[in-house]
Amino acid sequence: MEKLLHVINNWASIRKYKEKDIPLEVLKRILEAARLAPSWANTQPWHFIVVKDKSKKEILKEVALNQKFIDKANTIVVCCADFSAWKNENRLKEMNKLWKVLGRTSDESEMKKYLENPVMNPALRGEQVLLARQYEQLSLAIAFMILQAKHEGVGSCIIGGFYNHVTGGDLELYKRVVDELKLPDHLLILTMVTLGYPDEDPDRRPRKPFEEIVSFEEFGNKY
Ligand SMILES: Cc1cc2nc3c(=O)[nH]c(=O)nc-3n(C[C@H](O)[C@H](O)[C@H](O)COP(=O)(O)O)c2cc1C
């Protein structure tokens, strides 16, 4: 337990990388950590594209407002929301598997009833709500990914500052990325993660004190 907190305590985003290549098996373990992350009713609404190609990395840098360090990373993981995962037929498939494991009777009509409830089916609440849920799911997978990377001695930085249909900006550039990565329509890039062996050891960025962000039983009560 303490060991994990120690890893977390040493967390810092890394923006300077050595030339050293990240071996395939290390990258696969980093991606495996993302695959194993929890998600809404096990929807797993994500797809990750591992980019190592120099010219592709340059375009990713451009779409990310030319943040200079991006194409210097050994690898960029392009993290996409997969909207098809929220379609009822796909949700039913995953729910079937999940309910079996949970020992619940996988009665299709009961599952369909469940999917008629907007609380359980954010797709019924419209695009904005679904998008919020998408960020939520991807964040968990990315958290798992960057912690595994740290554990492997690989530095990373989450990139949210880039043009897409959520942030706006140069959507033609985003379209170029879509073409370059051959992204199907049901995928939308929400985040990128740069990966590489650290060539810096930055000071830890400050966090709010524990007492400021945690209360006991009611707001403002010290824990
Ligand atoms: C959702 C998200 C988006 C981010 N986007 C960027 C980004 O576009 N460029 C960048 O350099 N850092 C980005 N960061 C990294 C943060 O700036 C960084 O995590 C924060 O300043 C705290 O520093 P630390 O990670 O070193 O502790 C992002 C972090 C998160 C969680």
The ligand as an ORCA input file, in Angstrom:
! r2SCAN-3c Opt
* xyz 0 1
  C      -6.560     16.483    -18.375
  C      -5.171     17.054    -18.388
  C      -4.738     17.763    -19.476
  C      -3.427     18.261    -19.521
  N      -2.982     18.901    -20.641
  C      -1.699     19.310    -20.708
  C      -1.192     19.890    -21.907
  O      -1.888     20.049    -22.905
  N       0.118     20.252    -21.914
  C       0.950     20.079    -20.849
  O       2.131     20.422    -20.946
  N       0.486     19.524    -19.697
  C      -0.800     19.131    -19.605
  N      -1.266     18.530    -18.464
  C      -0.343     18.327    -17.309
  C      -0.644     19.291    -16.156
  O      -0.230     20.591    -16.514
  C       0.065     18.789    -14.895
  O      -0.421     17.517    -14.562
  C      -0.157     19.739    -13.703
  O       0.411     20.996    -13.924
  C       0.466     19.186    -12.426
  O       1.821     18.875    -12.611
  P       2.376     17.422    -12.388
  O       1.636     16.484    -13.277
  O       3.847     17.496    -12.732
  O       2.198     17.089    -10.947
  C      -2.552     18.056    -18.409
  C      -3.028     17.339    -17.295
  C      -4.298     16.839    -17.281
  C      -4.746     16.034    -16.092
*
